[in-house]
Amino acid sequence: MSSDSRRQLLNAVTDLFLLDEAPNDAVQAHYGDIALRSLPHLETEARRDYADRVAETPSLPREVAVTLASDPDADVARLVLKLSPVLTDTDLAAIAVTQSQRHLVAIAERARLSESVTEILVERGDREVLHTVSANEGASLSEKGFDRLVERGGHDSEINLAITTRSDLTPDRAQRVMRIVEQLSDEGGLWSKPNSEALTLARQARQQRLEIKLLLADLAAGARALDEITTMLAEEDRAFHLALVFAQVASLSTDQALRVLMQRDASGIAVACRALGIGSDAFKAVLELRARRMMFAKSATDDDLRAYAALDPAMAERTMRFLKLKTKLS
């Protein structure tokens, strides 16, 4: 009945649960019941250790993930909020509405955020949350969310700089933000120098968007190989631009391509790259980009590269055709 005994029990059962790569509904229900009964009796440190251990587990019962992500102690909730593939937009929205700013920062660090969740973060978040959202290209921004972010960013140079240098800015949004940058420059302060970092990076972002159009034109004309473009963008850590290229070549939406590229499981991007005929060296560059963004261990990258080498191209092409058909029918 002691807290330590419950911790040992939960850890032992978790060891067994994690050994099963595809637990059935009954197993998940039993494990979830044990976890939910144990967690309220654990000390904060034990809850945090457990949360960190299961944060990325795709088979974790949703009720357990929600309980951990809603923990009043943000250190317990942090990694689950940031990494868990189990949490739905509804879960994230409910937590974003009710929990602390530190919880919101963790949500803002997720590899992908829907427009609805981003809107809540922009409305409720403090400066750190706003800066994290504005710098996260995986955070989708609706027109309402973008306008509110620009409004709340106000005269905060770091937030406006992050917005300005997002590679997913539409031309209209880029012009609006540039007007803000230039206005702040005219008013003096941090951006008063003609060659300020903000203006330089903003121009660089616009140049990169033009570069992508030229790269796609070269690819269509056969002047550049897809492997060359993939390697260049991956090595420059330009995840959104890489997703744009994949979307164009594979006939996917940009959102689909970005989701596949940045999800924790590498199988999706492996299938897409193999179907597109991307070589192992270029795929290695993609894996290294993912490792930098999501802090993967090198051993995991090596394992994914070996699995890619063994992936049958014909099977990958069939899988891609099926997914495209399923998307059209849905």
Backbone as numpy.savetxt, mean C-alpha at the origin, in Angstrom:
# Nx Ny Nz CAx CAy CAz Cx Cy Cz
-5.09 -19.86 34.83 -5.90 -18.64 34.83 -5.06 -17.37 34.83
-3.75 -17.51 34.94 -2.89 -16.32 34.98 -2.70 -15.75 33.58
-2.31 -14.48 33.53 -2.08 -13.84 32.24 -0.96 -14.55 31.48
0.08 -14.95 32.19 1.19 -15.62 31.53 0.77 -16.98 30.97
-0.07 -17.70 31.70 -0.55 -18.99 31.21 -1.41 -18.81 29.96
-2.24 -17.79 29.95 -3.06 -17.54 28.77 -2.19 -17.15 27.58
-1.13 -16.38 27.85 -0.21 -16.00 26.77 0.44 -17.25 26.18
0.89 -18.17 27.05 1.52 -19.39 26.57 0.54 -20.25 25.77
-0.71 -20.31 26.25 -1.73 -21.07 25.54 -1.97 -20.48 24.15
-2.15 -19.17 24.09 -2.42 -18.53 22.81 -1.25 -18.71 21.84
-0.03 -18.58 22.35 1.14 -18.76 21.49 1.22 -20.19 20.96
0.91 -21.16 21.81 0.99 -22.56 21.40 -0.06 -22.87 20.33
-1.28 -22.38 20.54 -2.34 -22.62 19.57 -2.04 -21.87 18.27
-1.46 -20.68 18.39 -1.09 -19.91 17.19 -0.04 -20.64 16.37
0.92 -21.27 17.05 1.92 -22.07 16.34 1.24 -23.10 15.45
0.26 -23.79 16.00 -0.45 -24.82 15.25 -1.29 -24.20 14.12
-1.96 -23.10 14.43 -2.81 -22.46 13.44 -2.01 -21.99 12.22
-0.84 -21.42 12.46 -0.04 -20.88 11.36 0.60 -21.97 10.50
0.64 -23.19 11.02 1.17 -24.30 10.22 0.22 -24.68 9.09
-1.06 -24.38 9.26 -2.07 -24.71 8.26 -2.19 -23.55 7.29
-1.74 -23.75 6.06 -1.74 -22.65 5.08 -3.16 -22.31 4.60
-4.08 -23.25 4.69 -5.45 -22.99 4.23 -6.45 -23.57 5.22
-6.55 -22.99 6.42 -7.48 -23.52 7.42 -8.93 -23.39 6.96
-9.74 -24.40 7.28 -11.16 -24.33 6.90 -11.93 -23.44 7.88
-13.19 -23.26 7.60 -14.00 -22.34 8.41 -14.08 -22.78 9.87
-14.17 -24.09 10.10 -14.28 -24.59 11.48 -13.01 -24.31 12.26
-11.86 -24.54 11.62 -10.57 -24.28 12.27 -10.44 -22.80 12.60
-10.79 -21.95 11.64 -10.70 -20.50 11.88 -11.63 -20.07 13.01
-12.81 -20.66 13.05 -13.77 -20.30 14.11 -13.25 -20.72 15.48
-12.71 -21.93 15.58 -12.18 -22.40 16.86 -11.00 -21.54 17.31
-10.10 -21.27 16.37 -8.92 -20.47 16.71 -9.35 -19.06 17.12
-10.29 -18.48 16.37 -10.75 -17.14 16.70 -11.38 -17.08 18.08
-12.12 -18.12 18.46 -12.76 -18.16 19.77 -11.71 -18.16 20.88
-10.66 -18.98 20.69 -9.59 -19.04 21.69 -8.89 -17.69 21.80
-8.57 -17.09 20.65 -7.86 -15.82 20.66 -8.69 -14.72 21.32
-9.96 -14.65 20.97 -10.82 -13.59 21.51 -11.06 -13.75 23.01
-11.06 -15.00 23.49 -11.22 -15.21 24.93 -9.92 -14.91 25.69
-8.79 -15.06 25.02 -7.49 -14.87 25.68 -7.05 -13.41 25.72
-7.30 -12.68 24.64 -6.75 -11.33 24.51 -7.11 -10.38 25.65
-8.36 -10.37 26.14 -8.69 -9.41 27.21 -7.91 -9.65 28.50
-7.34 -10.83 28.65 -6.62 -11.16 29.89 -5.10 -11.03 29.75
-4.61 -10.58 28.59 -3.18 -10.43 28.37 -2.73 -9.02 28.70
-1.50 -8.93 29.19 -0.90 -7.62 29.42 -0.61 -6.95 28.08
-0.39 -5.63 28.13 -0.20 -4.86 26.90 0.96 -5.40 26.06
2.08 -5.69 26.69 3.24 -6.18 25.95 2.94 -7.50 25.26
2.21 -8.39 25.93 1.87 -9.68 25.33 0.92 -9.49 24.15
-0.02 -8.56 24.28 -0.93 -8.28 23.17 -0.17 -7.72 21.97
0.78 -6.85 22.26 1.56 -6.26 21.16 2.40 -7.33 20.46
3.05 -8.20 21.22 3.86 -9.26 20.61 3.00 -10.17 19.74
1.82 -10.49 20.25 0.91 -11.36 19.48 0.43 -10.64 18.21
0.06 -9.38 18.33 -0.42 -8.62 17.18 0.65 -8.53 16.10
1.88 -8.24 16.50 2.97 -8.14 15.54 3.20 -9.47 14.83
2.98 -10.55 15.54 3.21 -11.87 14.97 2.18 -12.23 13.91
0.93 -11.87 14.11 -0.14 -12.31 13.20 -0.61 -11.20 12.26
0.02 -10.04 12.30 -0.47 -8.88 11.55 -0.66 -9.16 10.07
0.25 -9.90 9.45 0.20 -10.12 8.01 -0.51 -11.41 7.63
-1.04 -12.15 8.58 -1.63 -13.47 8.31 -2.95 -13.33 7.55
-3.03 -13.83 6.32 -4.27 -13.68 5.54 -5.42 -14.54 6.04
-5.12 -15.59 6.81 -6.18 -16.47 7.32 -6.63 -16.10 8.73
-6.09 -15.02 9.29 -6.49 -14.59 10.62 -7.97 -14.27 10.64
-8.74 -14.83 11.58 -10.17 -14.51 11.64 -10.39 -13.00 11.73
-11.36 -12.52 10.98 -11.58 -11.08 10.90 -11.87 -10.47 12.26
-12.62 -11.16 13.10 -12.94 -10.62 14.43 -11.68 -10.40 15.26
-10.70 -11.28 15.09 -9.44 -11.13 15.81 -8.68 -9.92 15.28
-8.63 -9.80 13.95 -7.93 -8.66 13.34 -8.56 -7.34 13.78
-9.88 -7.28 13.80 -10.58 -6.05 14.21 -10.31 -5.74 15.68
-10.31 -6.76 16.52 -10.05 -6.56 17.94 -8.65 -6.00 18.16
-7.67 -6.56 17.46 -6.29 -6.07 17.60 -6.16 -4.66 17.04
-6.76 -4.41 15.88 -6.65 -3.09 15.24 -7.37 -2.01 16.04
-8.34 -2.41 16.86 -9.11 -1.44 17.67 -8.57 -1.31 19.09
-7.46 -1.99 19.37 -6.91 -1.93 20.73 -6.62 -0.47 21.11
-7.00 -0.05 22.31 -6.76 1.34 22.72 -5.29 1.73 22.69
-4.41 0.74 22.87 -2.97 1.02 22.80 -2.53 0.96 21.34
-2.11 2.08 20.80 -1.75 2.15 19.39 -0.56 1.27 19.04
0.30 0.99 20.01 1.44 0.11 19.73 0.98 -1.31 19.46
-0.12 -1.71 20.07 -0.70 -3.04 19.80 -1.33 -3.04 18.41
-2.04 -2.00 18.09 -2.82 -1.96 16.85 -1.98 -1.65 15.61
-0.82 -1.05 15.77 -0.10 -0.42 14.65 0.14 -1.33 13.46
0.81 -2.45 13.67 1.16 -3.30 12.53 -0.06 -3.96 11.90
-1.05 -4.28 12.70 -2.27 -4.86 12.14 -2.96 -3.83 11.25
-3.06 -2.60 11.71 -3.66 -1.54 10.90 -2.88 -1.29 9.62
-1.59 -1.38 9.70 -0.74 -1.09 8.55 -0.68 -2.24 7.54
-0.70 -3.49 8.03 -0.36 -4.62 7.16 -1.47 -5.64 6.94
-2.45 -5.71 7.81 -3.40 -6.82 7.75 -4.20 -6.82 6.44
-4.19 -7.95 5.71 -5.02 -8.06 4.50 -6.46 -8.42 4.82
-6.75 -8.67 6.09 -8.08 -9.13 6.51 -9.04 -7.96 6.71
-8.53 -6.83 7.15 -9.38 -5.68 7.46 -10.05 -5.14 6.20
-11.34 -4.89 6.29 -12.09 -4.33 5.16 -12.10 -2.80 5.25
-12.56 -2.17 4.19 -12.72 -0.71 4.22 -13.66 -0.29 5.34
-14.70 -1.08 5.57 -15.65 -0.77 6.64 -14.96 -0.83 8.00
-14.11 -1.83 8.20 -13.37 -1.93 9.46 -12.46 -0.72 9.64
-11.71 -0.40 8.60 -10.76 0.72 8.68 -11.48 2.03 8.91
-12.62 2.21 8.26 -13.38 3.45 8.43 -13.89 3.59 9.86
-14.39 2.50 10.42 -14.91 2.54 11.79 -13.80 2.88 12.78
-12.62 2.30 12.57 -11.49 2.56 13.46 -11.01 4.00 13.28
-10.96 4.46 12.03 -10.50 5.82 11.75 -11.40 6.87 12.38
-12.68 6.55 12.53 -13.63 7.50 13.10 -13.52 7.56 14.62
-13.11 6.46 15.25 -13.21 6.38 16.71 -11.87 6.38 17.46
-10.78 6.04 16.78 -9.52 5.84 17.51 -8.60 7.07 17.45
-7.42 6.91 18.04 -6.49 8.03 18.23 -5.77 8.39 16.93
-5.06 9.52 17.00 -4.27 9.96 15.85 -3.17 8.96 15.50
-2.63 8.28 16.48 -1.59 7.28 16.19 -2.19 6.10 15.44
-3.41 5.75 15.74 -4.10 4.72 14.95 -4.26 5.20 13.51
-4.62 6.46 13.35 -4.84 7.00 12.01 -3.54 7.02 11.20
-2.43 7.31 11.84 -1.14 7.30 11.13 -0.85 5.90 10.59
-1.12 4.88 11.42 -0.88 3.50 10.98 -1.75 3.15 9.78
-3.01 3.56 9.80 -3.89 3.32 8.66 -3.36 4.04 7.43
-2.90 5.26 7.62 -2.40 6.07 6.51 -1.16 5.47 5.86
-0.49 4.55 6.55 0.72 3.93 6.00 0.43 2.67 5.18
-0.84 2.26 5.10 -1.17 1.06 4.33 -0.77 1.24 2.86
-0.41 0.12 2.23 0.04 0.18 0.84 -1.05 0.67 -0.09
-2.31 0.44 0.29 -3.42 0.89 -0.54 -4.58 1.31 0.34
-5.17 2.47 0.02 -6.32 2.98 0.77 -7.40 3.40 -0.21
-8.64 3.06 0.09 -9.75 3.47 -0.76 -10.04 4.96 -0.56
-10.78 5.53 -1.49 -11.12 6.95 -1.40 -11.91 7.25 -0.14
-12.82 6.33 0.24 -13.67 6.59 1.40 -12.86 6.64 2.69
-11.91 5.72 2.84 -11.08 5.72 4.04 -10.16 6.93 4.05
-9.59 7.25 2.89 -8.71 8.42 2.80 -9.45 9.69 3.20
-10.70 9.80 2.79 -11.48 11.00 3.13 -11.62 11.16 4.65
-11.82 10.06 5.35 -11.93 10.13 6.80 -10.60 10.57 7.42
-9.51 10.00 6.92 -8.18 10.37 7.45 -7.91 11.86 7.22
-8.27 12.35 6.04 -8.04 13.76 5.72 -8.89 14.66 6.60
-10.09 14.21 6.92 -11.00 15.03 7.73 -10.61 15.02 9.20
-10.21 13.87 9.73 -9.95 13.74 11.17 -8.48 13.89 11.55
-7.59 13.68 10.59 -6.18 13.55 10.93 -5.50 14.84 11.32
-4.47 14.67 12.15 -3.63 15.82 12.51 -2.54 15.99 11.45
-1.58 16.83 11.73 -0.55 17.14 10.74 0.20 15.89 10.29
0.56 15.02 11.22 1.31 13.83 10.86 0.49 12.91 9.96
-0.79 12.78 10.27 -1.67 11.95 9.43 -1.77 12.54 8.03
-1.99 13.85 7.94 -2.12 14.50 6.64 -0.84 14.36 5.83
0.29 14.49 6.48 1.56 14.36 5.76 1.74 12.93 5.26
1.36 11.95 6.08 1.51 10.54 5.69 0.60 10.22 4.53
-0.64 10.69 4.58 -1.60 10.44 3.49 -1.12 11.10 2.20
-0.71 12.34 2.29 -0.32 13.07 1.08 0.90 12.45 0.41
1.77 11.81 1.20 2.97 11.19 0.65 2.75 9.74 0.21
1.58 9.19 0.50 1.29 7.79 0.19 0.55 7.71 -1.15
1.24 7.28 -2.20 0.62 7.23 -3.52 -0.40 6.10 -3.62
-0.40 5.19 -2.66 -1.41 4.15 -2.64 -2.71 4.61 -2.02
-2.73 5.82 -1.48 -3.94 6.39 -0.89 -4.74 7.09 -1.99
-5.85 6.50 -2.39 -6.68 7.08 -3.46 -7.39 8.33 -2.94
-7.38 9.35 -3.76 -7.99 10.62 -3.38 -9.14 10.96 -4.32
-10.34 11.05 -3.78 -11.48 11.55 -4.55 -11.33 13.05 -4.72
-12.18 13.63 -5.55 -12.13 15.09 -5.70 -12.38 15.77 -4.36
-13.37 15.25 -3.62 -13.67 15.82 -2.30 -12.48 15.66 -1.36
-11.87 14.48 -1.35 -10.74 14.24 -0.47 -9.54 15.09 -0.84
-9.31 15.24 -2.14 -8.19 16.07 -2.59 -8.40 17.52 -2.20
-9.61 18.04 -2.45 -9.89 19.44 -2.09 -9.73 19.67 -0.59
-10.19 18.72 0.21 -10.10 18.87 1.66 -8.64 18.78 2.12
-7.86 17.92 1.47 -6.45 17.80 1.83 -5.70 19.09 1.51
-5.98 19.66 0.35 -5.36 20.93 -0.01 -5.78 22.03 0.95
-7.08 22.03 1.31 -7.60 23.04 2.23 -6.96 22.91 3.60
-6.90 21.68 4.14 -6.35 21.50 5.47 -4.83 21.61 5.49
-4.21 21.32 4.34 -2.75 21.48 4.26 -2.35 22.93 4.43
-3.23 23.81 3.93 -3.03 25.24 4.12 -1.63 25.71 3.78
-0.99 26.31 4.76 0.35 26.85 4.57 1.42 25.90 5.10
1.09 24.64 5.28 2.09 23.67 5.74 2.92 23.22 4.55
4.16 23.65 4.51 4.99 23.40 3.34 5.24 21.92 3.09
5.40 21.14 4.15 5.70 19.71 3.97 4.52 18.97 3.36
3.32 19.28 3.82 2.13 18.63 3.27 1.94 19.03 1.81
2.05 20.31 1.53 1.87 20.77 0.16 2.96 20.25 -0.76
4.17 20.12 -0.23 5.26 19.55 -1.03 4.95 18.09 -1.37
4.45 17.35 -0.40 4.12 15.94 -0.65 3.01 15.82 -1.69
1.99 16.69 -1.60 0.92 16.66 -2.59 1.47 16.99 -3.97
2.31 18.00 -4.04 2.83 18.48 -5.31 3.63 17.41 -6.04
4.33 16.58 -5.30 5.23 15.61 -5.93 4.61 14.24 -6.10
3.32 14.09 -5.82 2.65 12.81 -6.08 2.65 12.56 -7.59
3.01 11.35 -7.97 3.10 11.05 -9.40 1.74 10.73 -10.01
0.69 10.60 -9.17 -0.64 10.28 -9.70 -1.52 11.52 -9.87
-0.93 12.70 -9.77 -1.71 13.92 -9.92 -2.22 14.06 -11.36
-3.49 14.37 -11.52 -4.01 14.71 -12.83 -3.49 16.10 -13.19
-3.48 16.45 -14.47 -3.00 17.79 -14.85 -3.76 18.91 -14.13
-5.08 18.74 -13.96 -5.88 19.76 -13.30 -5.46 19.91 -11.84
-5.31 18.80 -11.15 -4.89 18.86 -9.75 -3.48 19.44 -9.62
-2.61 19.05 -10.53 -1.23 19.55 -10.47 -1.20 21.07 -10.62
-2.00 21.60 -11.52 -2.05 23.05 -11.71 -2.56 23.75 -10.47
-3.57 23.17 -9.84 -4.13 23.78 -8.63 -3.09 23.82 -7.51
-2.36 22.72 -7.34 -1.36 22.69 -6.28 -0.20 23.61 -6.61
0.18 23.67 -7.90 1.27 24.56 -8.27 0.92 26.02 -7.97
-0.34 26.38 -8.16 -0.75 27.75 -7.83 -0.57 28.03 -6.34
-0.85 27.02 -5.51 -0.66 27.18 -4.07 0.82 27.35 -3.76
1.65 26.52 -4.38 3.10 26.60 -4.16 3.62 27.97 -4.55
3.20 28.45 -5.72 3.69 29.74 -6.18 3.18 30.88 -5.31
1.96 30.75 -4.81 1.41 31.76 -3.91 2.22 31.83 -2.62
2.53 30.65 -2.07 3.34 30.62 -0.85 4.72 31.19 -1.10
5.24 30.93 -2.29 6.56 31.46 -2.63 6.51 32.99 -2.69
5.42 33.52 -3.27 5.29 34.98 -3.34 5.14 35.61 -1.97
4.50 34.88 -1.05 4.24 35.42 0.28 5.47 35.34 1.18
6.50 34.65 0.74 7.69 34.50 1.56 7.62 33.26 2.42
8.60 33.10 3.30 8.62 31.92 4.17 9.49 30.82 3.61
9.10 29.59 3.91 9.95 28.45 3.58 10.19 28.30 2.08
9.22 28.76 1.27 9.34 28.54 -0.18 9.62 29.85 -0.93
10.25 30.79 -0.29 10.42 32.09 -0.91 11.56 32.13 -1.92
12.45 31.14 -1.88 13.56 31.15 -2.82 13.08 30.71 -4.21
13.57 31.36 -5.26 13.12 31.02 -6.61 13.35 29.55 -6.96
14.44 28.99 -6.51 14.78 27.60 -6.83 14.52 26.69 -5.63
13.40 26.92 -4.96 13.09 26.14 -3.77 12.91 24.68 -4.12
13.10 23.84 -3.12 12.97 22.40 -3.32 11.57 22.03 -3.79
10.57 22.72 -3.25 9.19 22.38 -3.61 8.93 22.59 -5.10
9.32 23.77 -5.61 9.09 24.05 -7.02 9.90 23.13 -7.91
11.12 22.83 -7.50 11.98 21.94 -8.28 11.37 20.55 -8.38
10.90 20.02 -7.23 10.32 18.69 -7.23 8.99 18.66 -7.96
8.24 19.73 -7.87 6.97 19.78 -8.59 7.21 19.71 -10.09
8.19 20.47 -10.57 8.52 20.42 -12.00 9.04 19.03 -12.38
9.80 18.44 -11.48 10.31 17.10 -11.75 9.16 16.10 -11.87
8.15 16.23 -11.02 7.00 15.33 -11.08 6.27 15.48 -12.41
6.10 16.72 -12.86 5.44 16.93 -14.16 6.28 16.33 -15.28
7.60 16.49 -15.18 8.49 15.93 -16.20 8.39 14.40 -16.23
8.27 13.80 -15.06 8.16 12.34 -15.00 6.87 11.85 -15.63
5.77 12.59 -15.44 4.51 12.20 -16.07 4.62 12.24 -17.59
5.32 13.25 -18.10 5.55 13.33 -19.55 6.44 12.19 -20.00
7.43 11.86 -19.18 8.35 10.78 -19.52 7.62 9.45 -19.68
6.64 9.20 -18.82 5.89 7.94 -18.91 5.15 7.86 -20.24
4.56 8.97 -20.68 3.89 8.96 -21.98 4.86 8.63 -23.10
6.07 9.18 -23.02 7.07 8.91 -24.05 7.56 7.46 -23.98
7.72 6.93 -22.78 8.15 5.54 -22.63 7.11 4.59 -23.22
5.83 4.87 -22.95 4.77 4.02 -23.50 4.74 4.11 -25.02
5.01 5.30 -25.56 5.07 5.45 -27.01 6.23 4.66 -27.59
7.40 4.72 -26.92 8.57 3.95 -27.36 8.28 2.45 -27.31
7.58 2.03 -26.26 7.25 0.61 -26.11 6.33 0.15 -27.25
5.33 0.97 -27.56 4.41 0.62 -28.64 5.12 0.57 -29.99
6.12 1.42 -30.16 6.86 1.47 -31.42 7.99 0.46 -31.49
8.24 -0.24 -30.39 9.31 -1.22 -30.37 10.69 -0.62 -30.15
10.74 0.67 -29.78 12.03 1.34 -29.57 12.64 0.97 -28.21
11.81 0.56 -27.27 12.29 0.12 -25.95 11.61 -1.19 -25.59
12.34 -2.01 -24.83 11.78 -3.28 -24.38 11.07 -3.08 -23.04
10.06 -3.90 -22.78 9.33 -3.80 -21.51 10.25 -4.08 -20.33
11.18 -5.01 -20.47 12.12 -5.30 -19.39 12.94 -4.06 -19.03
13.36 -3.32 -20.04 14.18 -2.12 -19.80 13.39 -1.07 -19.03
12.15 -0.84 -19.45 11.31 0.16 -18.78 10.99 -0.29 -17.36
10.66 -1.57 -17.19 10.33 -2.10 -15.86 11.51 -1.94 -14.91
12.68 -2.31 -15.37 13.88 -2.22 -14.52 14.17 -0.77 -14.14
14.07 0.13 -15.09 14.37 1.55 -14.83 13.42 2.12 -13.78
12.12 1.91 -13.96 11.15 2.47 -13.02 11.26 1.82 -11.65
11.51 0.52 -11.61 11.64 -0.17 -10.32 12.87 0.31 -9.57
13.98 0.46 -10.27 15.22 0.91 -9.61 15.10 2.35 -9.13
14.26 3.16 -9.79 14.04 4.54 -9.37 12.92 4.64 -8.33
12.38 3.49 -7.91 11.36 3.42 -6.86 10.08 4.16 -7.26
9.71 4.06 -8.52 8.53 4.77 -9.04 7.39 3.76 -9.20
6.83 3.37 -8.06 5.82 2.32 -8.05 4.58 2.71 -8.85
4.10 3.92 -8.68 2.88 4.33 -9.37 3.09 4.36 -10.88
4.24 4.87 -11.31 4.52 4.89 -12.75 4.67 3.48 -13.30
5.26 2.59 -12.53 5.38 1.20 -12.96 3.99 0.57 -13.11
3.09 0.89 -12.17 1.72 0.39 -12.26 1.02 0.94 -13.50
1.29 2.19 -13.87 0.72 2.77 -15.08 1.14 1.98 -16.32
2.43 1.63 -16.36 2.94 0.87 -17.50 2.30 -0.51 -17.56
2.26 -1.21 -16.42 1.65 -2.53 -16.38 0.17 -2.45 -16.78
-0.51 -1.43 -16.31 -1.93 -1.27 -16.64 -2.13 -1.11 -18.14
-1.28 -0.31 -18.74 -1.39 -0.06 -20.18 -1.11 -1.33 -20.98
-0.05 -2.03 -20.62 0.38 -3.19 -21.40 -0.54 -4.38 -21.18
-1.03 -4.55 -19.95 -1.84 -5.72 -19.62 -3.34 -5.45 -19.74
-3.72 -4.24 -20.17 -5.14 -3.87 -20.31 -5.87 -3.99 -18.97
-5.25 -3.44 -17.93 -5.86 -3.39 -16.61 -6.13 -1.94 -16.25
-6.92 -1.72 -15.22 -7.06 -0.36 -14.69 -5.82 -0.06 -13.86
-5.53 1.22 -13.71 -4.37 1.61 -12.90 -4.52 1.13 -11.47
-5.76 1.19 -10.95 -6.02 0.73 -9.59 -5.73 -0.76 -9.45
-6.16 -1.55 -10.43 -5.88 -2.99 -10.39 -4.38 -3.26 -10.42
-3.68 -2.57 -11.31 -2.24 -2.80 -11.45 -1.50 -2.41 -10.18
-1.88 -1.30 -9.57 -1.22 -0.87 -8.35 -1.51 -1.82 -7.21
-2.75 -2.31 -7.14 -3.11 -3.26 -6.09 -2.31 -4.55 -6.22
-2.17 -5.06 -7.43 -1.40 -6.29 -7.65 0.07 -6.05 -7.33
0.59 -4.92 -7.74 2.01 -4.63 -7.53 2.34 -4.52 -6.05
1.45 -3.91 -5.24 1.80 -3.59 -3.86 1.13 -4.48 -2.82
0.39 -5.51 -3.22 -0.17 -6.40 -2.21 0.95 -7.25 -1.61
0.73 -7.72 -0.38 1.79 -8.43 0.34 2.21 -9.72 -0.36
1.25 -10.46 -0.88 1.54 -11.72 -1.57 2.06 -11.40 -2.98
3.23 -11.95 -3.32 3.86 -11.65 -4.60 3.30 -12.47 -5.75
2.39 -13.41 -5.48 1.92 -14.30 -6.54 1.20 -13.53 -7.65
0.43 -12.50 -7.28 -0.31 -11.74 -8.28 0.60 -11.02 -9.26
1.59 -10.29 -8.74 2.50 -9.56 -9.62 3.39 -10.53 -10.38
3.67 -11.69 -9.80 4.45 -12.71 -10.51 3.69 -13.23 -11.73
2.42 -13.52 -11.55 1.60 -14.00 -12.67 1.51 -12.92 -13.75
1.29 -11.68 -13.35 1.17 -10.59 -14.32 2.46 -10.42 -15.11
3.59 -10.40 -14.41 4.88 -10.21 -15.09 5.23 -11.38 -15.99
4.95 -12.60 -15.53 5.24 -13.77 -16.36 4.37 -13.77 -17.61
3.09 -13.38 -17.47 2.20 -13.32 -18.63 2.66 -12.26 -19.62
3.30 -11.20 -19.12 3.80 -10.14 -20.00 5.17 -10.46 -20.57
5.75 -11.59 -20.16 7.04 -12.00 -20.69 8.23 -11.28 -20.08
8.05 -10.74 -18.88 9.14 -10.03 -18.20 10.16 -11.02 -17.68
11.44 -10.76 -17.92 12.51 -11.66 -17.53 12.81 -11.62 -16.05
13.62 -12.57 -15.60 13.92 -12.70 -14.18 14.67 -11.50 -13.63
15.58 -10.91 -14.42 16.34 -9.75 -13.93 15.43 -8.56 -13.68
14.50 -8.32 -14.61 13.57 -7.21 -14.43 12.61 -7.49 -13.28
12.17 -8.75 -13.14 11.28 -9.09 -12.04 12.00 -8.95 -10.70
13.28 -9.24 -10.69 14.06 -9.05 -9.45 14.04 -7.58 -9.04
14.14 -6.68 -10.01 14.08 -5.25 -9.70 12.72 -4.88 -9.12
11.65 -5.51 -9.64 10.30 -5.27 -9.10 10.21 -5.76 -7.66
10.76 -6.95 -7.39 10.74 -7.48 -6.03 11.53 -6.59 -5.08
12.63 -6.03 -5.54 13.44 -5.16 -4.68 12.70 -3.86 -4.38
11.94 -3.35 -5.36 11.10 -2.17 -5.09 10.07 -2.50 -4.01
9.41 -3.66 -4.14 8.43 -4.07 -3.14 9.07 -4.23 -1.77
10.27 -4.79 -1.74 10.97 -5.01 -0.47 11.27 -3.68 0.22
11.66 -2.68 -0.57 11.94 -1.35 0.00 10.68 -0.72 0.54
9.59 -0.83 -0.21 8.34 -0.18 0.18 7.70 -0.86 1.39
7.79 -2.19 1.46 7.05 -2.93 2.48 7.96 -3.64 3.48
9.25 -3.31 3.42 10.22 -3.79 4.41 10.26 -5.32 4.49
10.32 -5.96 3.31 10.46 -7.41 3.27 11.90 -7.80 3.57
12.06 -8.99 4.13 13.40 -9.54 4.31 13.94 -10.01 2.97
15.27 -9.99 2.81 15.89 -10.42 1.55 15.57 -11.87 1.24
15.46 -12.70 2.28 15.17 -14.11 2.05 13.81 -14.29 1.37
12.84 -13.45 1.72 11.52 -13.54 1.10 11.60 -13.18 -0.37
12.40 -12.16 -0.70 12.59 -11.78 -2.09 13.25 -12.90 -2.89
14.24 -13.54 -2.29 14.92 -14.66 -2.96 13.94 -15.80 -3.23
13.09 -16.09 -2.27 12.10 -17.16 -2.44 11.14 -16.82 -3.57
10.67 -15.57 -3.62 9.74 -15.15 -4.67 10.40 -15.22 -6.05
11.70 -14.91 -6.12 12.40 -14.96 -7.40 12.54 -16.40 -7.89
12.81 -17.31 -6.97 12.88 -18.73 -7.35 11.52 -19.24 -7.82
10.47 -18.83 -7.13 9.12 -19.25 -7.53 8.78 -18.69 -8.92
9.26 -17.48 -9.20 9.00 -16.86 -10.51 9.68 -17.65 -11.62
10.89 -18.10 -11.36 11.62 -18.87 -12.37 10.89 -20.17 -12.70
10.17 -20.72 -11.73 9.47 -21.99 -11.93 8.04 -21.80 -12.45
7.59 -20.57 -12.56 6.21 -20.30 -12.96 6.04 -20.55 -14.46
5.04 -21.33 -14.82 4.79 -21.68 -16.22 4.15 -20.49 -16.94
4.78 -19.99 -18.02 4.23 -18.84 -18.75 2.82 -19.08 -19.28
2.55 -20.29 -19.78 1.23 -20.58 -20.33 0.16 -20.51 -19.25
0.48 -21.04 -18.06 -0.47 -20.97 -16.96 -0.71 -19.52 -16.53
0.36 -18.71 -16.52 0.23 -17.30 -16.15 -0.66 -16.57 -17.14
-0.52 -16.86 -18.43 -1.35 -16.21 -19.44 -2.82 -16.61 -19.28
-3.07 -17.89 -19.00 -4.45 -18.34 -18.79 -5.06 -17.66 -17.58
-4.27 -17.53 -16.52 -4.75 -16.88 -15.30 -5.11 -15.42 -15.56
-4.27 -14.72 -16.33 -4.53 -13.32 -16.64 -5.79 -13.17 -17.50
-5.97 -14.06 -18.47 -7.18 -14.00 -19.30 -8.43 -14.21 -18.45
-8.35 -15.15 -17.51 -9.49 -15.42 -16.64 -9.80 -14.20 -15.77
-8.78 -13.58 -15.20 -9.00 -12.43 -14.34 -9.59 -11.26 -15.10
-9.13 -11.04 -16.33 -9.67 -9.95 -17.15 -11.15 -10.21 -17.46
-11.47 -11.46 -17.82 -12.84 -11.81 -18.11 -13.73 -11.63 -16.89
-13.22 -12.06 -15.72 -13.98 -11.92 -14.48 -14.23 -10.47 -14.15
-13.24 -9.61 -14.41 -13.38 -8.18 -14.14 -14.44 -7.56 -15.06
-14.46 -7.97 -16.34 -15.43 -7.43 -17.29 -16.85 -7.83 -16.92
-17.01 -9.06 -16.40 -18.34 -9.58 -16.08 -18.88 -9.02 -14.77
-17.97 -8.58 -13.88 -18.41 -8.12 -12.55 -18.99 -6.71 -12.62
